[in-house]
Amino acid sequence: QQQVKQSPQSLIVQKGGISIINCAYENTAFDYFPWYQQFPGKGPALLIAIRPDVSEKKEGRFTISFNKSAKQFSLHIMDSQPGDSATYFCAARGTGNQFYFGTGTSLTVIP
Amino acid sequence: DVKVTQSSRYLVKRTGEKVFLECVQDMDHENMFWYRQDPGLGLRLIYFSYDVKMKEKGDIPEGYSVSREKKERFSLILESASTNQTSMYLCASSFGSRHTEAFFGQGTRLTVV
């Protein structure tokens, strides 16, 4: 079954708006939560990541919010730009050193 | 910069053929992974390897095998290709026992007809 649940599957946002993608997990052994960004024709690349002892991490326009008790985390993209149009994957690292990925969110930012 | 190179961008094979997907990384990473990417299903782990000649099954290993004879090279083998193995295949590598970043190749779009 899907270890990390991600929503929405697709998202359309106006330029300058806020994009929000949500993920949830059940396994409390997960200890590291990265987000990957994938442009068409490319492999995913690490965007930003957070450890579960921190509730928020911000890098430029990208922020991860982490709620350990609810076992949820989300990616917020402030001032969304057309260049942010991509597929975003949340992930979680398990004890076996594997990353479990969400199903992906296709983000389109319209000018 | 880390470079993970997959041998083919696009591949078309016939049902029943044995298919080899090759992946090479240039950063001396211990860990290497093979994922398949399908719409609505995300990235699913097929096999991974923490060292030369060692392999571990991921979530969907059926119909696949792997080979890692050298540290920099990790091959995915489809023993007898079937149409339900039509997919995007992604190779990744990472460093260390508690790695924090996986570096991906550009992917191989495999079509089985």
Backbone of each chain as ProteinMPNN parsed JSONL, in Angstrom:
{"seq_chain_A": "QQQVKQSPQSLIVQKGGISIINCAYENTAFDYFPWYQQFPGKGPALLIAIRPDVSEKKEGRFTISFNKSAKQFSLHIMDSQPGDSATYFCAARGTGNQFYFGTGTSLTVIP", "coords_chain_A": {"N_chain_A": [[0.858, -1.191, 0.0], [0.289, 2.375, -0.315], [2.789, 4.145, 1.208], [3.206, 6.775, 1.715], [0.923, 9.27, 1.468], [-0.271, 11.53, -0.904], [-1.59, 14.696, -1.821], [-3.02, 17.498, -3.656], [-3.661, 15.625, -6.718], [-3.319, 17.138, -8.978], [-2.752, 20.621, -9.6], [-3.664, 23.929, -10.135], [-2.527, 27.153, -10.275], [-2.634, 30.687, -10.003], [-0.196, 32.985, -11.222], [1.881, 34.384, -8.732], [0.332, 33.507, -6.672], [-0.3, 31.223, -3.868], [0.93, 27.978, -3.649], [-0.061, 24.868, -2.428], [0.784, 21.758, -1.237], [-0.021, 18.625, 0.059], [0.961, 16.016, 2.328], [0.753, 12.787, 3.907], [1.53, 10.338, 6.386], [1.933, 7.076, 7.906], [3.811, 5.535, 9.231], [5.69, 5.743, 12.017], [8.373, 5.444, 12.231], [9.636, 6.7, 10.178], [12.11, 9.107, 9.387], [12.99, 11.34, 8.058], [12.181, 13.827, 5.736], [11.941, 14.601, 2.592], [11.31, 16.808, -0.216], [10.836, 16.505, -3.673], [11.414, 17.858, -6.913], [10.301, 17.718, -10.21], [10.952, 18.32, -13.528], [9.563, 18.22, -16.869], [10.851, 15.53, -18.783], [13.086, 15.237, -17.251], [14.899, 13.815, -14.452], [13.716, 13.503, -11.019], [14.65, 16.048, -8.635], [16.203, 17.016, -5.596], [14.47, 19.331, -3.608], [13.802, 20.581, -1.121], [14.069, 19.769, 2.376], [13.096, 18.222, 5.515], [13.566, 17.481, 8.99], [11.981, 15.471, 11.542], [12.047, 16.718, 14.035], [11.673, 19.343, 13.769], [9.397, 21.994, 13.115], [8.985, 23.635, 10.979], [10.47, 24.565, 7.879], [12.192, 26.827, 5.896], [13.113, 27.847, 2.668], [13.937, 30.276, 0.699], [11.292, 30.866, -1.458], [10.035, 28.567, -0.812], [8.519, 26.495, 1.575], [8.438, 24.055, 4.102], [5.982, 22.688, 6.125], [5.604, 20.924, 9.112], [3.855, 18.522, 10.898], [4.141, 16.627, 13.487], [2.557, 15.17, 15.303], [0.17, 14.827, 13.955], [1.093, 13.44, 11.835], [1.628, 14.569, 9.324], [2.733, 16.531, 6.56], [3.556, 19.431, 4.647], [4.067, 21.225, 1.587], [4.667, 24.53, 0.823], [4.478, 26.913, -1.659], [5.337, 30.052, -2.085], [4.328, 33.093, -3.733], [4.023, 31.984, -6.372], [5.496, 31.031, -9.471], [5.527, 30.867, -13.102], [7.733, 29.297, -13.84], [7.849, 27.488, -11.786], [6.225, 25.477, -12.471], [5.806, 22.116, -12.521], [6.268, 18.659, -11.563], [5.73, 17.595, -8.289], [7.058, 15.712, -5.665], [6.513, 14.303, -2.525], [8.377, 12.678, 0.077], [9.541, 10.049, 2.258], [11.952, 8.883, 4.554], [12.788, 5.605, 5.384], [13.586, 3.1, 7.927], [15.117, 1.236, 6.703], [16.713, 2.638, 5.024], [15.543, 3.346, 2.683], [13.81, 5.521, 0.406], [10.443, 6.416, 0.496], [8.056, 7.342, -1.766], [5.53, 9.825, -2.452], [2.554, 10.02, -4.53], [2.765, 12.092, -6.295], [2.327, 15.479, -7.466], [1.049, 17.426, -9.969], [1.894, 20.557, -10.801], [0.686, 23.515, -12.161], [1.4, 26.75, -13.027], [-0.204, 29.545, -13.925], [0.27, 32.348, -16.036]], "CA_chain_A": [[0.0, 0.0, 0.0], [1.046, 3.606, -0.402], [3.302, 4.51, 2.529], [3.062, 8.223, 1.845], [-0.238, 9.704, 0.677], [-0.056, 12.898, -1.358], [-2.727, 15.345, -2.495], [-3.864, 16.919, -4.698], [-2.946, 15.021, -7.839], [-2.946, 18.246, -9.846], [-2.996, 21.919, -8.973], [-3.471, 25.074, -11.02], [-2.423, 28.35, -9.448], [-2.282, 31.913, -10.716], [1.104, 33.59, -10.894], [1.826, 35.19, -7.524], [-0.461, 32.833, -5.646], [0.365, 30.24, -3.0], [0.664, 26.571, -3.98], [0.042, 24.038, -1.225], [0.7, 20.315, -1.498], [-0.079, 17.954, 1.35], [1.329, 14.601, 2.425], [0.483, 12.151, 5.186], [2.191, 9.043, 6.522], [1.536, 6.335, 9.092], [4.947, 4.875, 9.874], [6.394, 6.686, 12.899], [9.82, 5.223, 12.114], [10.19, 7.609, 9.167], [12.898, 10.088, 10.132], [13.507, 12.422, 7.21], [11.079, 14.06, 4.801], [12.326, 15.51, 1.504], [10.456, 17.083, -1.368], [11.536, 16.495, -4.935], [10.807, 18.603, -8.011], [10.641, 17.079, -11.477], [10.535, 18.978, -14.764], [9.364, 17.241, -17.958], [12.055, 15.023, -19.426], [14.196, 15.193, -16.292], [14.655, 13.065, -13.232], [13.435, 14.349, -9.851], [15.791, 16.64, -7.943], [15.852, 17.463, -4.245], [14.076, 20.737, -3.506], [13.896, 21.01, 0.275], [13.81, 18.612, 3.23], [12.926, 18.557, 6.924], [13.625, 16.395, 9.969], [10.743, 15.524, 12.328], [12.164, 17.504, 15.266], [11.492, 20.743, 13.372], [8.016, 22.159, 12.644], [8.94, 24.392, 9.731], [11.747, 24.909, 7.255], [11.957, 27.744, 4.79], [14.226, 28.149, 1.779], [13.413, 31.165, -0.324], [9.831, 30.874, -1.557], [9.56, 27.216, -0.49], [8.444, 26.219, 3.008], [7.808, 22.807, 4.549], [5.373, 22.674, 7.457], [5.599, 19.528, 9.565], [3.047, 18.272, 12.086], [4.52, 15.272, 13.879], [1.459, 14.473, 15.984], [-0.818, 14.466, 12.938], [1.809, 12.695, 10.803], [1.361, 15.25, 8.066], [3.642, 17.612, 6.199], [3.093, 20.084, 3.441], [4.957, 22.145, 0.878], [4.034, 25.782, 0.435], [5.273, 27.708, -2.591], [4.837, 31.423, -2.054], [4.575, 33.871, -4.952], [4.267, 30.969, -7.39], [5.911, 31.53, -10.778], [5.384, 29.864, -14.174], [8.897, 28.406, -13.791], [7.632, 26.468, -10.755], [5.379, 24.427, -13.046], [6.575, 20.869, -12.451], [5.654, 17.656, -10.697], [6.351, 17.594, -6.97], [6.895, 14.472, -4.902], [6.988, 14.222, -1.152], [8.995, 11.388, 0.345], [9.914, 9.796, 3.643], [13.029, 7.891, 4.658], [12.506, 4.54, 6.332], [14.717, 2.569, 8.679], [15.942, 0.465, 5.78], [17.441, 3.595, 4.18], [14.846, 3.606, 1.417], [12.855, 6.614, 0.355], [9.098, 6.094, 0.02], [7.58, 8.538, -2.429], [4.119, 10.021, -2.705], [2.111, 9.771, -5.905], [3.106, 13.228, -7.141], [1.367, 16.558, -7.75], [1.406, 18.204, -11.146], [1.592, 21.968, -10.558], [0.718, 24.445, -13.294], [1.247, 28.141, -12.627], [-0.603, 30.276, -15.125], [0.709, 33.76, -15.974]], "C_chain_A": [[0.894, 1.241, 0.0], [1.481, 4.029, 0.992], [3.159, 5.999, 2.803], [1.942, 8.66, 0.908], [-0.097, 11.18, 0.366], [-1.296, 13.421, -2.062], [-2.43, 16.832, -2.647], [-3.014, 16.283, -5.799], [-2.502, 16.099, -8.831], [-3.426, 19.547, -9.225], [-2.72, 23.003, -10.008], [-3.555, 26.326, -10.174], [-2.086, 29.535, -10.345], [-0.897, 32.382, -10.289], [0.95, 34.52, -9.693], [1.05, 34.56, -6.386], [0.369, 31.86, -4.822], [-0.057, 28.842, -3.439], [0.882, 25.753, -2.719], [-0.187, 22.583, -1.605], [0.835, 19.6, -0.164], [0.327, 16.485, 1.267], [1.054, 14.086, 3.826], [1.151, 10.774, 5.204], [1.706, 8.383, 7.798], [2.722, 5.818, 9.902], [5.753, 5.867, 10.704], [7.907, 6.474, 12.895], [10.452, 6.093, 11.024], [10.901, 8.754, 9.869], [13.457, 11.226, 9.291], [12.531, 12.566, 6.066], [11.504, 15.076, 3.739], [11.192, 15.738, 0.51], [11.329, 17.138, -2.605], [10.705, 17.222, -5.99], [11.25, 17.955, -9.317], [10.066, 17.879, -12.634], [10.396, 17.93, -15.866], [10.684, 16.835, -18.6], [13.269, 14.934, -18.518], [13.858, 14.25, -15.144], [14.331, 14.009, -12.083], [14.735, 14.875, -9.236], [15.33, 17.165, -6.595], [15.587, 18.958, -4.219], [14.328, 21.27, -2.094], [13.547, 19.808, 1.142], [13.728, 19.06, 4.682], [13.075, 17.302, 7.776], [12.449, 16.543, 10.919], [10.85, 16.286, 13.643], [11.993, 19.001, 15.006], [10.087, 20.9, 12.808], [7.935, 22.907, 11.317], [10.348, 24.609, 9.213], [11.463, 25.736, 6.013], [13.233, 27.928, 3.995], [13.672, 28.979, 0.629], [11.895, 31.175, -0.328], [9.209, 29.545, -1.143], [9.633, 26.98, 1.017], [7.825, 24.845, 3.214], [7.243, 23.071, 5.941], [5.212, 21.219, 7.872], [4.816, 19.418, 10.861], [3.252, 16.82, 12.511], [3.353, 14.509, 14.49], [0.394, 14.019, 14.982], [-0.217, 13.591, 11.842], [1.491, 13.248, 9.416], [2.442, 16.279, 7.814], [3.208, 18.173, 4.854], [4.169, 21.002, 2.877], [4.143, 23.361, 0.473], [4.992, 26.513, -0.503], [4.636, 29.093, -2.639], [5.154, 32.114, -3.37], [4.895, 32.936, -6.127], [4.528, 31.606, -8.759], [5.704, 30.461, -11.854], [6.544, 28.865, -14.212], [8.813, 27.355, -12.714], [6.778, 25.32, -11.273], [6.207, 23.155, -13.206], [5.728, 19.86, -11.688], [6.442, 17.602, -9.396], [6.029, 16.286, -6.249], [7.337, 14.701, -3.465], [7.566, 12.828, -0.945], [9.283, 11.269, 1.832], [10.978, 8.718, 3.659], [12.692, 6.885, 5.745], [13.76, 4.04, 7.015], [15.644, 1.751, 7.798], [16.706, 1.331, 4.804], [16.79, 3.822, 2.828], [14.043, 4.884, 1.55], [11.53, 6.069, -0.181], [8.506, 7.389, -0.521], [6.065, 8.586, -2.468], [3.819, 9.863, -4.187], [2.352, 10.957, -6.836], [1.955, 14.215, -7.325], [1.875, 17.344, -8.944], [0.94, 19.647, -10.935], [1.715, 22.749, -11.853], [0.481, 25.844, -12.756], [0.972, 28.95, -13.881], [-0.286, 31.763, -14.981], [-0.462, 34.718, -15.743]], "O_chain_A": [[2.091, 1.163, 0.277], [0.642, 4.247, 1.866], [3.012, 6.431, 3.946], [2.013, 8.442, -0.302], [0.164, 11.989, 1.256], [-1.965, 12.697, -2.798], [-1.667, 17.386, -1.855], [-1.789, 16.401, -5.794], [-1.443, 15.988, -9.448], [-4.371, 19.572, -8.436], [-1.682, 22.999, -10.669], [-4.526, 26.539, -9.449], [-1.348, 29.401, -11.32], [-0.485, 32.197, -9.143], [0.026, 35.331, -9.632], [1.111, 35.037, -5.253], [1.568, 31.693, -5.043], [-1.246, 28.556, -3.584], [1.884, 25.921, -2.024], [-1.2, 22.225, -2.207], [1.703, 19.931, 0.644], [0.072, 15.807, 0.272], [1.11, 14.833, 4.803], [1.312, 10.135, 4.165], [1.137, 9.04, 8.67], [2.634, 5.681, 11.122], [6.427, 6.736, 10.15], [8.64, 7.256, 13.5], [11.676, 6.208, 10.959], [10.378, 9.317, 10.831], [14.302, 11.991, 9.758], [12.093, 11.574, 5.484], [11.431, 16.282, 3.972], [10.247, 14.953, 0.422], [12.409, 17.728, -2.601], [9.475, 17.204, -5.964], [12.434, 17.675, -9.508], [8.856, 18.093, -12.718], [11.032, 16.877, -15.809], [11.523, 17.678, -18.918], [14.362, 14.592, -18.97], [12.695, 13.932, -14.899], [14.638, 15.198, -12.16], [15.779, 14.228, -9.31], [14.223, 17.687, -6.458], [16.372, 19.752, -4.738], [14.991, 22.291, -1.914], [12.814, 18.921, 0.704], [14.219, 20.129, 5.044], [12.75, 16.199, 7.336], [11.955, 17.657, 11.092], [9.836, 16.486, 14.311], [12.15, 19.821, 15.911], [9.622, 20.018, 12.085], [6.928, 22.821, 10.613], [11.291, 24.808, 9.979], [10.613, 25.391, 5.193], [14.305, 28.139, 4.562], [13.03, 28.462, -0.285], [11.276, 31.462, 0.696], [7.986, 29.413, -1.126], [10.659, 27.226, 1.652], [6.821, 24.505, 2.589], [7.926, 23.603, 6.816], [4.748, 20.385, 7.094], [5.087, 20.145, 11.817], [2.626, 15.906, 11.973], [3.181, 13.321, 14.218], [-0.208, 12.957, 15.143], [-0.949, 13.059, 11.007], [1.142, 12.521, 8.486], [3.005, 16.838, 8.756], [2.584, 17.491, 4.041], [5.05, 21.483, 3.591], [3.078, 23.246, -0.135], [6.165, 26.706, -0.184], [3.54, 29.273, -3.169], [6.125, 31.769, -4.045], [5.921, 33.09, -6.79], [3.878, 32.577, -9.149], [5.707, 29.27, -11.544], [6.347, 27.707, -14.579], [9.611, 26.418, -12.705], [6.623, 24.304, -10.595], [7.192, 23.135, -13.943], [4.626, 20.164, -11.231], [7.672, 17.567, -9.405], [4.887, 15.827, -6.23], [8.419, 15.235, -3.223], [7.275, 11.908, -1.709], [9.269, 12.257, 2.566], [10.924, 7.761, 2.886], [12.358, 7.25, 6.871], [14.864, 4.497, 6.721], [16.824, 1.591, 8.111], [17.289, 0.818, 3.849], [17.391, 4.413, 1.931], [13.648, 5.283, 2.646], [11.5, 5.353, -1.183], [8.46, 8.404, 0.175], [5.393, 7.555, -2.512], [4.713, 9.606, -4.993], [2.161, 10.836, -8.046], [0.782, 13.842, -7.338], [2.991, 17.862, -8.933], [-0.259, 19.921, -10.897], [2.722, 22.657, -12.555], [-0.53, 26.095, -12.1], [1.806, 29.03, -14.783], [-0.542, 32.363, -13.937], [-0.262, 35.93, -15.666]]}, "seq_chain_B": "DVKVTQSSRYLVKRTGEKVFLECVQDMDHENMFWYRQDPGLGLRLIYFSYDVKMKEKGDIPEGYSVSREKKERFSLILESASTNQTSMYLCASSFGSRHTEAFFGQGTRLTVV", "coords_chain_B": {"N_chain_B": [[29.48, 18.279, -9.818], [27.091, 15.759, -9.225], [26.619, 13.044, -11.372], [24.262, 11.026, -12.83], [23.827, 8.636, -15.114], [21.73, 7.287, -17.498], [21.482, 4.7, -19.849], [19.783, 4.806, -22.079], [17.337, 7.027, -23.441], [14.879, 6.54, -24.609], [13.182, 3.519, -25.321], [12.11, 0.783, -27.22], [10.657, -2.312, -27.04], [9.944, -5.774, -27.746], [7.302, -7.919, -26.616], [8.265, -10.475, -24.395], [10.97, -10.277, -24.875], [14.308, -10.067, -23.525], [15.389, -7.485, -21.535], [17.737, -4.935, -20.963], [18.513, -2.371, -18.783], [20.712, 0.217, -18.272], [22.709, 1.882, -15.825], [24.859, 4.414, -14.732], [26.882, 5.948, -12.293], [28.868, 8.748, -11.23], [30.016, 9.453, -8.816], [31.046, 7.82, -6.854], [29.187, 6.685, -5.161], [27.712, 4.655, -2.63], [25.128, 3.627, -2.575], [22.567, 2.528, -4.755], [19.657, 2.734, -6.799], [16.678, 1.498, -8.359], [13.766, 2.765, -9.75], [10.335, 2.721, -10.831], [8.213, 4.893, -12.63], [4.918, 5.814, -12.758], [1.936, 7.337, -13.946], [-0.114, 8.714, -11.445], [0.694, 6.822, -9.628], [3.139, 7.457, -8.667], [6.583, 7.207, -7.633], [7.897, 4.067, -7.562], [9.741, 1.67, -5.789], [11.909, -0.667, -7.188], [14.278, -2.329, -7.035], [17.199, -2.184, -4.939], [20.593, -1.351, -4.035], [23.265, -1.599, -1.759], [25.89, -2.009, -1.984], [28.641, -3.326, -3.906], [27.781, -6.202, -5.748], [25.662, -6.725, -4.153], [22.183, -6.845, -3.414], [18.844, -5.732, -2.875], [15.387, -6.421, -2.563], [12.816, -4.216, -3.585], [9.648, -2.632, -3.432], [8.248, -3.611, -5.645], [9.412, -6.008, -7.052], [8.832, -8.118, -8.775], [9.259, -9.809, -11.823], [11.528, -8.512, -12.488], [15.122, -8.236, -12.346], [18.395, -7.498, -10.992], [21.76, -6.274, -11.397], [24.912, -5.737, -9.991], [27.955, -5.37, -10.583], [30.09, -3.666, -10.556], [30.983, -0.788, -8.623], [30.079, 1.652, -9.66], [28.071, 1.054, -11.44], [24.802, -0.02, -12.157], [22.525, -2.322, -13.088], [19.345, -2.913, -14.506], [17.241, -5.595, -15.158], [14.875, -6.909, -17.286], [13.437, -9.854, -17.369], [11.677, -11.18, -19.107], [10.07, -9.301, -21.083], [6.979, -7.623, -20.591], [3.799, -6.178, -21.557], [2.751, -4.752, -19.427], [4.932, -3.73, -18.22], [5.62, -1.472, -19.469], [6.75, 1.72, -19.004], [8.171, 4.571, -17.227], [11.477, 4.434, -16.275], [13.56, 5.041, -13.587], [16.786, 5.637, -12.44], [18.726, 5.961, -9.48], [21.196, 7.349, -7.237], [22.988, 7.42, -4.106], [24.754, 8.706, -1.205], [26.261, 7.206, 1.6], [25.295, 5.763, 4.825], [23.039, 6.715, 6.091], [21.495, 8.214, 4.123], [20.676, 11.437, 2.71], [19.935, 12.513, 0.362], [18.867, 11.581, -2.8], [20.168, 11.141, -5.991], [19.023, 11.504, -9.193], [18.879, 9.887, -12.406], [18.056, 10.791, -15.845], [16.021, 9.265, -16.716], [14.493, 6.438, -18.377], [12.336, 5.868, -20.913], [10.444, 3.196, -21.395], [8.849, 1.222, -23.761], [6.83, -1.528, -24.233], [5.891, -3.652, -26.717]], "CA_chain_B": [[28.084, 17.851, -9.813], [26.827, 14.34, -9.366], [25.967, 12.711, -12.618], [23.719, 9.677, -12.955], [23.542, 8.522, -16.543], [21.023, 6.085, -17.948], [22.022, 4.442, -21.185], [18.84, 5.144, -23.149], [16.194, 7.864, -23.069], [13.686, 5.86, -25.105], [13.457, 2.143, -25.727], [10.919, 0.023, -27.61], [10.995, -3.736, -27.066], [8.809, -6.666, -27.985], [6.901, -8.829, -25.537], [9.074, -11.671, -24.277], [12.396, -9.986, -25.002], [15.079, -9.748, -22.329], [15.738, -6.073, -21.663], [18.739, -4.448, -20.017], [18.612, -0.928, -18.58], [21.999, 0.445, -17.608], [22.831, 3.126, -15.077], [26.214, 4.654, -14.244], [27.057, 7.186, -11.52], [30.287, 9.115, -11.24], [30.404, 10.055, -7.543], [31.493, 6.824, -5.884], [28.108, 6.443, -4.194], [27.495, 3.254, -2.27], [23.737, 3.194, -2.758], [21.94, 2.738, -6.057], [18.238, 2.38, -6.763], [15.844, 1.532, -9.562], [12.35, 3.056, -9.549], [9.524, 2.978, -12.002], [7.301, 6.013, -12.42], [3.677, 5.692, -13.512], [0.98, 8.385, -13.561], [-1.027, 8.375, -10.359], [1.319, 5.868, -8.707], [4.386, 8.006, -8.155], [7.811, 6.437, -7.824], [7.872, 2.814, -6.797], [11.074, 1.093, -5.743], [11.968, -2.024, -7.731], [15.422, -2.96, -6.37], [18.268, -1.289, -4.566], [21.864, -2.002, -3.717], [24.116, -0.806, -0.869], [27.303, -2.308, -2.204], [28.878, -4.182, -5.068], [27.303, -7.58, -5.711], [24.599, -6.898, -3.192], [20.926, -6.311, -3.9], [17.688, -5.916, -2.003], [14.118, -6.191, -3.241], [11.992, -3.098, -3.179], [8.22, -2.907, -3.294], [7.664, -4.279, -6.821], [10.505, -6.672, -7.756], [8.4, -9.23, -9.639], [9.51, -9.611, -13.248], [12.784, -7.777, -12.65], [16.308, -8.585, -11.573], [19.412, -6.453, -11.083], [23.152, -6.709, -11.325], [25.861, -4.687, -9.641], [29.295, -5.963, -10.609], [31.014, -2.587, -10.229], [30.34, 0.177, -7.736], [29.458, 2.764, -10.368], [27.112, 0.591, -12.448], [23.681, -0.798, -11.622], [21.721, -2.702, -14.247], [18.015, -3.486, -14.289], [16.984, -6.593, -16.188], [13.525, -7.448, -17.418], [13.741, -11.194, -17.855], [10.794, -11.444, -20.251], [9.287, -8.07, -21.033], [5.538, -7.703, -20.815], [3.24, -4.844, -21.823], [2.52, -4.014, -18.17], [6.191, -3.13, -17.791], [5.757, -0.191, -20.145], [6.823, 2.693, -17.923], [9.392, 5.352, -17.095], [12.363, 3.844, -15.287], [14.499, 6.013, -13.043], [17.883, 5.159, -11.603], [19.195, 6.973, -8.53], [22.289, 6.944, -6.366], [23.146, 8.266, -2.926], [25.978, 8.462, -0.439], [26.225, 7.045, 3.035], [24.38, 4.793, 5.427], [21.761, 7.402, 6.34], [21.57, 9.216, 3.073], [19.67, 12.495, 2.762], [19.571, 12.96, -0.975], [19.041, 10.654, -3.909], [20.407, 11.83, -7.258], [18.346, 10.718, -10.218], [19.144, 10.012, -13.826], [17.013, 11.478, -16.607], [14.941, 8.32, -16.957], [14.354, 5.688, -19.625], [10.937, 5.565, -21.238], [10.389, 1.888, -22.029], [7.566, 0.778, -24.296], [6.846, -2.935, -24.611], [4.782, -3.845, -27.669]], "C_chain_B": [[27.984, 16.344, -9.977], [26.154, 14.084, -10.701], [25.548, 11.237, -12.577], [23.229, 9.547, -14.389], [22.867, 7.199, -16.847], [21.275, 5.915, -19.443], [21.085, 4.852, -22.311], [17.759, 6.08, -22.621], [14.879, 7.188, -23.442], [14.085, 4.469, -25.588], [12.125, 1.497, -26.099], [11.332, -1.434, -27.763], [9.73, -4.55, -27.296], [8.535, -7.535, -26.763], [7.764, -10.086, -25.577], [10.569, -11.437, -24.408], [13.026, -9.789, -23.632], [15.627, -8.338, -22.522], [16.72, -5.684, -20.57], [18.68, -2.923, -19.974], [19.851, -0.672, -17.745], [22.02, 1.821, -16.943], [24.258, 3.24, -14.545], [26.224, 5.968, -13.461], [28.55, 7.442, -11.331], [30.783, 9.667, -9.915], [30.767, 9.04, -6.471], [30.449, 6.57, -4.793], [27.954, 4.96, -3.909], [26.122, 2.746, -2.704], [23.257, 3.48, -4.175], [20.558, 2.118, -6.048], [17.652, 2.345, -8.172], [14.392, 1.731, -9.152], [11.633, 2.978, -10.897], [8.493, 4.043, -11.645], [6.102, 5.868, -13.329], [2.704, 6.761, -13.033], [0.031, 7.898, -12.469], [-0.457, 7.414, -9.337], [2.632, 6.375, -8.142], [5.59, 7.172, -8.518], [7.744, 5.204, -6.939], [9.223, 2.114, -6.929], [11.048, -0.363, -6.218], [13.049, -2.827, -6.999], [16.375, -1.857, -5.932], [19.495, -2.084, -4.132], [22.698, -1.076, -2.851], [25.595, -1.055, -1.121], [27.413, -3.201, -3.439], [28.402, -5.593, -4.78], [26.196, -7.805, -4.683], [23.327, -6.245, -3.7], [19.83, -6.613, -2.881], [16.435, -5.658, -2.814], [13.44, -4.953, -2.679], [10.54, -3.525, -3.088], [7.635, -3.708, -4.446], [8.745, -5.01, -7.622], [10.081, -7.729, -8.784], [8.618, -8.883, -11.11], [10.806, -8.889, -13.546], [13.916, -8.477, -11.905], [17.328, -7.476, -11.776], [20.79, -7.085, -10.998], [23.999, -5.508, -10.947], [27.239, -5.334, -9.487], [30.381, -4.942, -10.29], [30.26, -1.516, -9.453], [29.568, 1.227, -8.512], [28.308, 2.341, -11.28], [26.056, -0.309, -11.827], [22.729, -1.068, -12.782], [20.384, -3.29, -13.808], [17.701, -4.398, -15.463], [15.517, -7.001, -16.138], [13.679, -8.799, -18.107], [12.936, -11.559, -19.101], [9.782, -10.311, -20.277], [7.809, -8.331, -21.329], [4.992, -6.288, -20.956], [3.002, -4.064, -20.538], [3.824, -3.493, -17.547], [6.531, -1.882, -18.603], [5.679, 0.908, -19.099], [8.049, 3.576, -18.11], [10.21, 4.729, -15.982], [13.421, 4.869, -14.884], [15.534, 5.318, -12.179], [18.304, 6.297, -10.676], [20.387, 6.432, -7.75], [22.359, 7.883, -5.179], [24.358, 7.807, -2.129], [25.64, 8.204, 1.018], [25.133, 6.129, 3.55], [23.053, 5.426, 5.823], [21.67, 8.566, 5.371], [20.42, 10.21, 3.156], [19.273, 12.986, 1.387], [19.853, 11.859, -1.982], [19.178, 11.475, -5.187], [19.884, 10.93, -8.38], [18.948, 10.932, -11.607], [17.95, 10.633, -14.536], [15.859, 10.551, -16.965], [15.032, 7.639, -18.314], [12.878, 5.377, -19.814], [10.916, 4.27, -22.033], [8.964, 1.599, -22.495], [7.717, -0.672, -24.73], [5.619, -3.185, -25.494], [4.572, -5.324, -27.957]], "O_chain_B": [[28.706, 15.739, -10.77], [25.244, 14.806, -11.108], [26.355, 10.341, -12.329], [22.326, 10.266, -14.818], [23.369, 6.131, -16.497], [21.276, 6.888, -20.198], [21.548, 5.212, -23.394], [17.317, 5.94, -21.481], [13.898, 7.251, -22.701], [15.15, 4.264, -26.169], [11.134, 1.644, -25.384], [12.246, -1.751, -28.523], [8.612, -4.085, -27.074], [9.437, -7.838, -25.983], [7.971, -10.685, -26.632], [11.358, -12.323, -24.081], [12.349, -9.388, -22.686], [16.25, -8.036, -23.54], [16.557, -6.053, -19.407], [18.784, -2.264, -21.009], [20.033, -1.246, -16.671], [21.43, 2.783, -17.436], [24.799, 2.289, -13.981], [25.656, 6.968, -13.897], [29.369, 6.524, -11.278], [31.847, 10.284, -9.866], [30.791, 9.379, -5.288], [30.792, 6.277, -3.647], [28.048, 4.121, -4.805], [25.969, 1.605, -3.138], [23.515, 4.552, -4.722], [20.314, 1.112, -5.382], [18.089, 3.08, -9.058], [13.851, 0.988, -8.332], [12.241, 3.147, -11.955], [7.976, 4.092, -10.529], [6.253, 5.805, -14.549], [2.652, 7.06, -11.84], [-0.546, 6.814, -12.562], [-1.058, 7.206, -8.283], [3.18, 5.77, -7.22], [5.627, 6.516, -9.559], [7.558, 5.296, -5.726], [9.771, 1.983, -8.023], [10.274, -1.18, -5.719], [12.767, -3.874, -6.418], [16.365, -0.751, -6.473], [19.443, -3.292, -3.901], [22.832, 0.108, -3.164], [26.452, -0.389, -0.539], [26.428, -3.746, -3.936], [28.603, -6.112, -3.683], [25.84, -8.945, -4.383], [23.384, -5.201, -4.35], [19.882, -7.596, -2.142], [16.42, -4.769, -3.665], [13.482, -4.68, -1.479], [10.243, -4.658, -2.708], [6.641, -4.411, -4.267], [8.974, -4.659, -8.779], [10.905, -8.18, -9.579], [8.22, -7.817, -11.58], [11.154, -8.673, -14.707], [13.682, -9.219, -10.95], [17.148, -6.612, -12.634], [20.963, -8.236, -10.597], [23.841, -4.415, -11.491], [27.623, -5.778, -8.405], [31.459, -5.3, -9.814], [29.049, -1.358, -9.608], [28.502, 1.656, -8.069], [27.632, 3.203, -11.842], [26.366, -1.233, -11.075], [22.194, -0.137, -13.384], [20.314, -4.065, -12.854], [17.874, -4.018, -16.621], [14.993, -7.384, -15.092], [14.013, -8.868, -19.29], [13.458, -12.173, -20.032], [8.766, -10.354, -19.584], [7.452, -9.139, -22.187], [5.626, -5.321, -20.535], [3.046, -2.834, -20.552], [3.808, -2.89, -16.475], [7.607, -1.305, -18.443], [4.681, 1.029, -18.389], [8.854, 3.368, -19.017], [9.71, 4.516, -14.877], [14.08, 5.475, -15.728], [15.204, 4.518, -11.304], [18.24, 7.466, -11.055], [20.565, 5.221, -7.62], [21.855, 9.004, -5.232], [24.903, 6.721, -2.325], [24.819, 8.911, 1.602], [24.194, 5.769, 2.839], [22.038, 4.732, 5.883], [21.756, 9.734, 5.751], [19.327, 9.874, 3.613], [18.357, 13.799, 1.263], [20.941, 11.283, -2.009], [18.396, 12.393, -5.431], [20.255, 9.762, -8.492], [19.452, 12.008, -11.93], [16.948, 10.964, -13.902], [14.829, 11.006, -17.463], [15.575, 8.191, -19.271], [12.254, 4.713, -18.986], [11.316, 4.239, -23.197], [8.006, 1.714, -21.73], [8.617, -1.008, -25.5], [4.479, -2.965, -25.086], [3.686, -5.683, -28.733]]}, "name": "protein", "num_of_chains": 2, "seq": "QQQVKQSPQSLIVQKGGISIINCAYENTAFDYFPWYQQFPGKGPALLIAIRPDVSEKKEGRFTISFNKSAKQFSLHIMDSQPGDSATYFCAARGTGNQFYFGTGTSLTVIPDVKVTQSSRYLVKRTGEKVFLECVQDMDHENMFWYRQDPGLGLRLIYFSYDVKMKEKGDIPEGYSVSREKKERFSLILESASTNQTSMYLCASSFGSRHTEAFFGQGTRLTVV"}
